[in-house]
Each structure stands twice: as C-alpha cells, then as structure tokens.
Amino acid sequence: MFTLVHQHPDFLIINKHPEVSVHKDDNDQPLLAAVAELTGDKQLYLIHRLDKMTSGLLLLGRNKAAAALLSANFANRTVEKFYIAISTKKPKKKQGVVVGDMSRSRRSSWKLESSKENPAVTQFFSAAAGNGRRFFLCKPYTGKTHQIRVALRSVGAGITGDTIYGCEEADRGYLHAYSLAFPYQGDTLRFTCPPVQGDLWHSDEVKAALVEWQSPWTLDWPVLPASLQKACQR
C-alpha cells in the first residue's frame, strides 16, 4: 500500500503504491489508517492528493497546526512538484509548456480547451524510454484534477496504462510523483523517490534519464510569462 520515506515531528512523507486510493471510501481512509498504525499517530492529515493509478510522494500532516501550514504552501504555490511518466507514443513536441483551461468531458474525464481564463499549466521534458516509448519529466505549475494525464494526452502522448487517457494496456498506469520541494520553518525541504513498481521503469533508457533528472529543480525549465503567472493566480 505504501512505503515510509521520511518522518518529521510534524509530517510524514510516504511513497504511495499504484492503485491505492487516497480518497475516503464509506467515510474511511484505509491508506491513512495503515500509515497511522505503522507510525503510532492518532490522526493524520492529507495535505494533497494523488490519483489512484499514480504512485509516489505524498505528504501527510501529523497535527493540525502543521497541516494548516503545509496546506497553505500548496494554496500559495510555494510547493514544487515533479512527476515522471511513460507514454506509448511520441509527443508532438519533445519539450515545452502545455497551457489551457480544463473542462469536464465524458466518463469522468477532463479535456484541455484552447481558452486560458483559469488555465492548467504544465512544463515538460522528454527522453527515449526504449521500444519506441517516451519518458517524461513534468512540472505542473497549477494543480488541477488529472492535469498531467490530460496535458500529455493533448500533445499526443497519453500515458501508458492510463485507462482513461492512455492508449495501451500495461501492468500499471505509468505516472509517478517523483520529487517534492516545499518551505517549512525557514528551510526548503526536498525529497526524491524513484519508482519501483512497474516493468517499464527499469529500461536502460529510463535509468539513464533518471540520472540526468535526479535533481529536477536544478534543470533549466522554460520561464513562464508574467501574464500567464497572473492568470494562474486568479
């Protein structure tokens, strides 16, 4: 269900396994209950969410005060999140920025619009993943539901194993919350967690790209225009 990555007096970092839900089911949260049983916490606070198919770093508060501070970081966009993904198809462009409003589509899915009133903004790089697939490093500037999944689909590269937006069945959905950085008590804390579960993560090409991307916050990401930043903050 999860692997414990880091313990702090005020918060926990876990690596959520794929196909584990973080949402309440019949007023119960089995993931949080399992973590609390391991760590001895009486109550844990979910600071942000990951889709069920997505594995990777998840931040949990250990008390109300810490949870409020950590949640404010996400609300104020002072958190840097980096995701990795594998696609069966090559994208229309190897790197860049995907921008657009997101609207409801069918089957509980979302689609990207050409308008930019309250846009989802995703920066990305890509590299070869072996056997004709493509490996992505994504940095979402905003935090919308299914944002990365929709962004990659919009450039012609739906995620492998994604039953809604992808185009190839696989042993899992190949999206992983790879790195997380956020301010806390005057310091900037950074955590990185490579994926383990899933055969496609272990190709030589993916391993080589991960070496280059081991500190994603140091990469030369495209600078977002000031007008776009203001639009995202509305």
Buried (B, 14 or more C-beta within 10 A) or exposed (E): EBEEBBEBEBBBBBBBBBEBBBEEEEEEBBBBEBBBEEBEBEEBBBBBBBBEBBBBBBBBBBBEEBBEBBBEBBEEEEBBBBBBBBBBBBBEEBBBBBBBBBEEBEEEBBBBBEEBEEBBBBBBBBBBBBEEBBBBBBBBBBBBBBBBBBBBBBBBBBBBBBEBBBBBEBEBBBBBBBBBBBBBEEEEBEBBBBBEBBEBBEBEBBEBBBEEBEEBEEEEBEEBEEEBEEBBEE
